[in-house]
Amino acid sequence: MTDAEIAGHMNWRGPGAYTKHHMKRIRRIIEEVQREERERICKAIKEEDDYCVTEGDYMLDSNDCIAVAKGEWVRPDYSVDATNAKAQA
């Protein structure tokens, strides 16, 4: 983000509405939030991929990873009972 974009989001208007110190502080907060979100997404994808590889011999593809990142992923049930129920249906 540019300084102007940050200033706009913070409703900082006009000359002197913010200092370089304020801008540095906001940039650090933004970077930290981005890092935490990236780590959360990577962890979620790894957990789901590990589960699918271990339990179902299936590796997530890019669409699956996108679904995990968006929170739309539904974990498959690889249990024997679930497989039998699908076969009988």
C-alpha positions in Angstrom: 0.0 0.0 0.0 1.1 3.5 -0.7 1.3 6.2 2.0 -1.7 7.9 0.3 -3.8 4.7 0.4 -3.0 4.1 4.1 -3.8 7.8 4.9 -7.1 7.4 3.0 -8.1 4.2 5.0 -7.1 5.9 8.2 -9.2 9.0 7.3 -6.1 11.2 7.6 -6.8 14.3 5.6 -4.7 17.3 4.7 -1.1 18.2 5.4 0.2 17.2 8.9 -2.7 14.8 9.5 -0.1 12.1 10.1 3.6 11.8 10.9 6.3 9.5 9.5 6.2 7.7 12.9 2.4 7.1 12.5 3.0 5.8 9.0 5.8 3.4 10.1 3.6 2.1 12.9 0.7 1.4 10.6 3.0 -0.2 8.1 4.4 -2.6 10.8 0.8 -3.5 11.8 -0.2 -4.2 8.2 2.9 -6.3 7.7 2.3 -8.3 10.9 -1.4 -8.9 10.0 -0.4 -10.1 6.5 2.3 -12.4 7.9 -0.1 -13.9 10.4 -2.8 -14.4 7.7 -0.3 -16.0 5.4 0.9 -18.4 8.1 -2.7 -19.3 9.0 -3.5 -20.1 5.4 -0.3 -22.2 4.9 -0.9 -24.1 8.1 -4.5 -24.8 7.1 -3.5 -26.1 3.7 -0.7 -28.2 5.1 -3.0 -29.8 7.7 -5.7 -30.6 5.1 -3.2 -31.9 2.6 -1.5 -34.1 5.3 -4.9 -35.5 6.3 -5.9 -36.2 2.7 -2.6 -37.9 1.8 -2.6 -40.0 5.0 -6.2 -41.0 5.2 -7.3 -41.0 1.6 -4.2 -41.2 -0.6 -5.3 -37.9 -2.2 -3.2 -34.8 -2.7 -4.9 -31.4 -2.7 -4.9 -29.6 -6.1 -4.8 -25.8 -6.6 -8.6 -25.5 -6.5 -8.7 -27.4 -3.2 -6.0 -25.1 -1.7 -8.0 -22.1 -2.8 -11.1 -23.6 -1.1 -9.1 -24.1 2.1 -7.8 -20.6 2.0 -11.3 -19.2 1.5 -12.7 -21.4 4.3 -15.0 -23.2 1.8 -13.2 -26.6 2.0 -15.2 -29.6 3.3 -12.9 -32.3 4.7 -13.6 -35.6 3.0 -14.6 -38.5 5.2 -12.4 -41.5 4.4 -13.7 -43.8 7.1 -14.8 -47.3 6.1 -18.4 -46.5 7.3 -18.6 -43.4 5.0 -17.3 -45.4 2.0 -19.8 -48.2 2.6 -22.7 -45.7 3.0 -21.8 -44.0 -0.3 -21.6 -47.4 -2.1 -25.0 -48.4 -0.8 -26.7 -45.2 -1.8 
